[in-house]
Structures are given as structure tokens and as C-alpha cells.
């Protein structure tokens, strides 16, 4: 089974919100007199406008976006966002989610390929993975600037399958990008939702996605998206996950369950 992982909100917290963006708006604010909130509105607005125009790769090019906004506000010095990421790879700004390191260490002992499928450029994501000591668990990292696509575009999900055929499971926290995108690309979607209510989390893994409350949780997930309007074809039915987990460690029992199902299918297929 091929496992592809979203990073932010699943594996790690990146340093953008608490370190990189405050540093950027501090610089631009000195020149422009605008507040952090006012400058962030312009930065996010530029990213959303790129997404709206279908420029999915450029929408995640924070160096380009930040320098464009800075220039428009009269700040002329180049801002090196990737360098700011590296500077802020410190315990105040980044962390790995609970159970990530031990779960990845266990999965590394299995034959399943472990790949990253992230919308963050490699120069922003790899330093964080390295600082957290978990980069080595992954067999490959797929990013928009290298592959020319971004989630939720199905082509981005299909790319790794060229090299890693077989059942594809994608694990992510964002309903539109990770779950709807994986579904559209024919992968099995696994939603990690840390706030999963106990009424669902208390159920066996194979029953959770069928819970009647799931469709409203998925609808809320769609509404939370930064730019849901950029994906008019998303529906709640099309964005329902195949499986739901509350913690990263639940991947291990879930994979055992899926492996059992797959083995049964193989047994049936090779039977008399
Ligand atoms: Mg995410």
C-alpha cells in the first residue's frame, strides 16, 4: 500500500503563523505603517487571488507573494522567506504532532512506501521535517514547484502512483485539499481530525465514517477552507472520507484492518 501524507496539521506545525509571517509583517510594517493584520490580509488576498485564477503552484510561492506585497507597500529590500523559515525552526515555532515519530518509525519497518504530498514548497517544508528529526522516515517528498500541481488537483495525487503502484491511501486534515482531492483521484481518503467528537472516536475504525454526524463535520470542514469558492464542484457527498482517525497513532490499527481486507480479497481472487 502506498501511503501519502499531508504535512501541516497532520505531521507537524510549521513556523509561518507564529514566526515567519510576524517577521515579514514587522519588516514591511516599518516601511508602510500598516499593522500585522492589514499586511496579512494583503498577503493572503494575493494567495487566494492566484488560487482563484487557477495558478495553483504560484499560490504557494510565499517568497514571490511576500516580495510582491512588500514592493507594493514601498518596502524595497528583498525578503528571503525560506531563510526566515530556517531561522524559525525552533521549539517555540514548530512541533511534530503526538505519536508521529513513533508511528512513522513503526511504519518504516513495513513494506509500505511513505511519501509526503504537500502544497508547501520543498524549501519551506524540508527544513522543518529535518529540525524535527523526521525527514528520514519518508521515501520521497512531492511538492507543487517540482510536480507543477497542487492539492486538490487529481494529477498531483496520481503522480506518485507512477512510481509506487498498488492501493493508495492519503492521510490529511483539510477536507477539500486532502479528502475531496484524494477521492477524486481514486485514493482511499483518511481524515485526521483532532477534534473528532467522542461519540464517533469511541466507535471501531471501520464504522466511524458511517456515523450520521459525519456529513455535518465534513460540511464544516469545507466551510473552514481558506478559499472554498475556488472549488465550486466540491460537494459534501464527494468529500466524505473513507476513514477517520483522531490521533496519528491510530494509523497502525487502521492499516492492519486495511491489510486484512486486502489479503481477504487476494485470497478470494486466487481461490478455486
Ligand atoms: Mg494540512
Boltz pocket constraint, residues with backbone or C-beta under 6 A from the ligand:
constraints:
  - pocket:
      binder: B
      contacts: [[A, 6], [A, 7], [A, 8], [A, 9], [A, 10], [A, 172], [A, 173], [A, 174]]
      max_distance: 6.0
